């Protein structure tokens, strides 16, 4: 198996990557009171030194009181946290890497009972003022990313968090301009977020949007049941300013719609004409939930992935837990030393290798 296509350069606007491999965002919650430490900088710098093409940070939150649900999730606002992120991007650049923060609002979710600033037990509907301030804070964090010297910014619009809660008819029951019966109507909040970010960062700075059909609340959920519905969902986001769609599936190899082998990233690229990132259990024996059950990395059959990449179904490949466990994963794939790949274990989620 040739891995040559994984190591072709990728260029888009001012973004130049040495290869097609992206480190997927993975929550670590090890930033002290929201401030990334030197350990965080070294964690990302190790991946940069080991030839990851683009590093996307763990989710970092905007300046809204309910934007995170664990105390040590990193902030992307405030002088102290931003100074910590400046240290991170400097370390990544010194090791030859490229990086963007993923900016995030968890919405009506709760993971810990003892975090005093977590969302209320019974979430209230956001007011118009809440929505407008949230949009402004997404734009402010994105502008900070550019000002600090990051290479891209990613917006988390997937997995049942705030932006995705607006997309999803189950959680968006609003009757104002941010609600609606169609996915196009319910996409207005995300569209306004992207427009505000584009205005803040300018035309040449790359904006990535991560999307998913599945939710942490419902793995079988689907926002778009047909290609036509996906057009209604994605085209307004493209027009708002999304450059790259990061398309999250539980299993990247599964087709998105009947009658076509294209996966989610493949359909997003076909519909929008924009570059896409595929993600979903790359390098794992099963899907990511199987990994938590003790199954590890495939040793390493990437045949299906590379076939799809060669066919230009998508442009970039995000690797999550396999790369979390093994900082040298990219180099080992490149040199063919697959027998040296480290198996993923759920315990590694608590460590910074």
Secondary structure, DSSP 8 states (H G I E B T S, - for coil): ---GGGGS-EEETTEEESSSEEE-------SBTTB--HHHHHHHHHHHHTT-SEEEEEEEE-S-TTS-SSTTS-BSSSHHHHHHHHHHHHHHHHTT--EEEEEE---S----SS-TTS--SS-----HHHHHHHHHHHHHHHHHHHHHT-SEEEEE--BTSHHHHHH-TTT----STT--SSHHHHTHHHHHHHHHHHHHH-SSSEEEEEEES-BTTBTT--S-SSHHHHHHHHHHHHHHT--EEEEE-SSTTS-SSTT----HHHHHHHHH-SEEEEESSTTBSS-HHHHHTT--B-SS--HHHHHHHHTTS-SEEEE-HHHHH-TTHHHHHHHT-GGG-----GGGGGS--
